[in-house]
């Protein structure tokens, strides 16, 4: 009798735990098989529930995929928030955002494929919570540009939203082959190259067209050479 009572208690999981188990199993099945080839029965079997239990919490397979993708975005934002808050300097902040996103794609290519190729092309995508989460997730780049321009580090005539679109568009294009299982990418090198290009394009330019930091770097180099010559003459 005690064993039966224990078994009934184990099976009576709270709804939150049931939902978490179903979503974890759905994430595994979706990323392994893709959306079209995944069946609710597959997900139910892996979660250890009957199909009817899934329909208690989710409208259909599409709703389940949507919820899995939303959870992924929340997960990415929560994971990167502490580090982003501690980073100082415009180049470092841009690099942190770019690196974190590339790392997330490299870690979960299956989820990225589902978002890019299954959910985002949906005609109703812009009215979904996933769209709002994506806007919140990509907002950091625009904020960095806006704050940098206010401090005089970046040009004031640059559109923050355009820079945001360029950054994430570049990342998506650069990782396209990887997401199609047709190649790999160097995380460190890719993050650094994208950051350098974006950062360099945002710097104010002198009348002659050279970025301010480039001019300062040349002046520093010239000063070093003059000091070196002075030391040689003094000796």
Buried (B, 14 or more C-beta within 10 A) or exposed (E): EEEEEEEEEEEEBEEEEBBBBBBBBBBBBBBEEBBEEBEBEBBBBBBEBEEEBBBEBBEEBEEBBBBBBBBBBEEBBEEBEEEBEEBEEBBBBBBBBBBBBBBBBBEBBBBBBBBBEBBBEBEEBEEBEBBEBBEEBBBBBBEBBBBBBEEEBBBEEBEBEEBBBBBBEBBBEBBEEBBEEEEEBEBEEBBBBBBEEBBEBBBBEEEEEEBBBBEEEEEEEEEEEEEEEEEEEEE
